Amino acid sequence: MRTITLAFVLVATGVAATGSAIVWRHDIAASTVTTFGNDARFKGVGRVTVGGGSGTGTFLGIGSGGQAWGISAKHVITTGNTGVFTFEDGGSYSISQAIGFAGVDVSIFKISAWNRNVFTPGLNTTGTYTLGTNLDSAGYGFYGAAGGSPWQWDNKRRGMQTKLHSTQNMTFAGENQFMLIDRFDSPSDANVRPIEGFGAPGDSGSMLLDGNGKIWGVLSGGQFEQYGALNWYATITPQIAQQIYQTTGINPVPEPATMTVLGLASLAVIRRRRAAKKSA
């Protein structure tokens, strides 16, 4: 695997954006995708509705003053918008305020009267994006197996697996952005995952989640849902993560490497205290 940092990216311009629900590899059952969508990590993934449009959002955590926050794409909900955050079990929560960030298709939103005990993801703050990393996602958009267009729609959350295929700087919605790109691999591809999937209309704003429970990006747009197609995700850079944490007051979850360092430091303190007691 190869590691890409913000200093080493290619530049592409004039990329057309499309709306992006889950389409999955044709050789697995539809029930596999809905079951994966009910994974504990995705219980906070809901539908974001603003006016006559909708996308996907994810509960991000509890911030200052006990306020609940969610994260989505800026082209789904942005500064000045209000809306509704809903779930397939009928749960519905008002969105009282949204904040879109400059230079990236990422937004956060305030959730009113939040009362769910669900998984709280962190944000990737490392600035490192390793190609080939396994990433998972879930959304509420149109759905179907590859090759089965036209797609259908209902109010169910579906999950998928993918990998980081590449990264690029590209112009999206008039802004030059650093994007993470995944590829819809066919069952015959070497890199295909067991529940390989691809975002489609209605999944915009859905998160890319790594194995440590950290969000790497949110879905912005992509190509038509067929094998070999690409989707691009607005990246959670260290700068954007810092802005989100400062704005919301959510306490960031330490990265695994940081937790290891903290653990070693604590162990060293304990050993020094024991040594001091023995010499006393």
N, C-alpha and C positions, 0 to 999 in steps of 0.2 A: 504494500500500500504506500501511496505517496501523500505527503502532508502539504497542504496549501495554506499559506498565511496571507494576510491582507496585502503584503508587499509583492506577491507574486501571482498576478492574475492577468487574464487576457481581456481585451476590450472588444465589445460588440455593440453596435448601435442599430437603431431601426428595427428592433424586435417587436413584432405585433403581439399584443396581449389578448388572451381569451379568458373567459370565466372558467373557473375550475371548481365532483362527487367521486365516489370510489368505483373504479372499474378494475376487475381482477382477472388473473390468469384463467384461461378457459377450462383448464383441467381440474379445478377444485370446486367443491360445492358452495352454493350461495350461503348456506348455513355456517360454513367455516369463517366467512368474512363477517357475518353478523355476530357470531360468537366472539371473534377477536375484537370486534368493536365494543363489546361489553367487558373487556379486560379492565381491571381495577384502575389502571393508569389513565383510562379514557372516560371515567365516570364524570369528569368535569367538562367534557366536550359537549357543547350544545349548539343550537342554531341561533345565529344573530340575524334579526329582522329589523330593517330600517326602511320605513315606507313600504314600497312594493317590492323591494329586493331583499335577498337574504344570502348569508354565507355561513361560515363556521367560526366559532370562537372557543376559547378554553379558559376555564377558571385558573387564575394565576396565583391567588393568595389573598391573605388578609393584611391590610396595611394600616397606616396611621388612623387612629380613632375607630378601629374595628371595621373599616370600610373594605368590602370585597371588591376585587378587581379581576377583569378578564383581559385576554389578549387576542387580537385578530389582525386582519390586514387593513391598511388604511383605505383601500378602495372599497371595502365592505362597510366600514364605519369610521368616521373621522371627526375632527374637531367641529363642534356645533351640532352634531347629530345626537339624537336620542333613539331608543329602540326597545326591543324585547329580546331576552335571552331565554330560550325554551329548550325542553328536553322531551324525549320520546315517551316518558312516563307521565307527561302532562304538566310537569313543573314549569312555571313561568315567572320570570323576574324582570322588572323594569330596568332599563339602562338609562341612568339619569344624566350621564356625561361621557363623552369620548374625547380622547386626545390623540391626534395623529402626529407622528414625528417627521421632521424635515429630512429629505434625502433618502428615505427608506419607506417601503410599503408596509409599515407596522403601526398599529394603534393599540391603545389600551382603553378600557371602559369600566365605569363604576357600575356595580351590580347592587340593586336595592334589595333589602330584606333577605339576604342570602342565608340559607339554613341547611345546606348540604355538607355532609362530612365526606369529602372526596380527596383523592390524591392531589397533592400540591406540587407541580413541577417547578424546577429551577430554571435559570437561564444560563446558557453557555457563555461564560465570561473569559474564556481562554484566548480567543482570537485565532485558534487553530482548528482547521477543518481537514480531516484526513480522508482522502478519497478511498472509497470502499467501505467506509464505516456503515454498519447496519443502523437504520433509522426506521421508526414506526410512526404511523399517523392514523387519524380517524376523522370522519366527516359525515355530513348530512345531505350531500348533494344527490344528483342523479346516479343511478347504479346499473350494473349489468356485467356480464362476463365479456371478456375480449372477443370481438367479432360479432357481438350480439346486438349492435345498434339497430333501432333507436333505443336509447336508455330510458329507464323508468324512474319514477320518483315516489317516495313515501316518507314517513317521518321516523325512520330508523337510522341509528348510528352504525356505521360500518368501519372496520379497521383494515389496515394494510401494512405490509412490510416493503421496504425499499432499501437502497443504498445510495450513498453520495457518489454521483457519477462524475461531476466536474464542478468548477466554479467559474464565474465570469463577472466582469463589470459590464452592465448593459443599461440602455435607456428604457425605463419602464414608467409609464404614466408621466412622461416629461421630466423624470429625474434620473440622473446617473446613479445606479445602485449596484452594490456587490451582491450577487445572487448565488445561491446554492442550487445545483441542478441534479435531478434524478432522472432515470431512464426506465421506461416500462419494458422489462426484460421478458422474453418469451420462455416457456418451459424448457426449451432446448438450449437456452443460453447458460453459460458456465456460472454467471453471477446471479441467476434467478434465486429468489427466496421462496420458502414454502407457501407464504400467503402474499405473494407478489401482487402489488396493486398500483394504481395510478389515479391521481386526482382528476376530477371531471367537474362540469358546471355545478356550483353549489358548495364545493369544498373550499373555496377561496377563504383564506384566513386560518385553515387547519394547520396544526403544528407539526414540525419534524422533531421527534423525541428520540434521544439516544438511550443507550442501555443504562446510563446513570441517572435517568429521569430529568435530563436537561433539554430545554428547547433550543434547537439550532436555528430555526427559521419558521416563517409562516408562508403558506401558499399564495403566490401572486397570480400566476397564470401559466400557460403552456400550450402545447400542441394538441392536435386531435388525438383522442384516446385509442391508440393502436400500438402494437408492439414496435419498439424502437423509438417511440416519441419521447420528448423531453418536457418536464415541468420545471419551473423555476420558483424558488422560495426566497423571500426577502430575509436577509441574514440578521441574526441577533449578534451584532458585533459587541466587543467589550464596551464601546462608547454608548451604544443603544441600551445595553443591559444596565449600565450605570444610570442613564437617564430614567429608565423605567423604575428602578429601585428607588432612586431619589424622589421621583414624582409620587410614587404610591406609598412609600414608607414600608414596603414589604422587606423583611429581613432576608437577604440572599442566603441560599443554602451553599455551604462551602464546596468547592470542587474536590473530588476524591484525593488529588495530590495534596491539596491544602489540608484536608482532614488527616492525612497520613503524617504530615509535618507537625500538625498540632498534637497528634497522638504521641509522636516521638518526643516532642517537647515536654508533654505532661509526664511521660515515663521518666524522662531525665530528672525532672523536678522531684518525683517520688523517690528515685534512687538517691538523690542528694540528701533528701530529708532523712531517709533511712540511715545513710552513712553518718549524718550529723548526730542522730540519736545514739548510734553505736559508739561514737567517739566521745559522747558527753559523759 
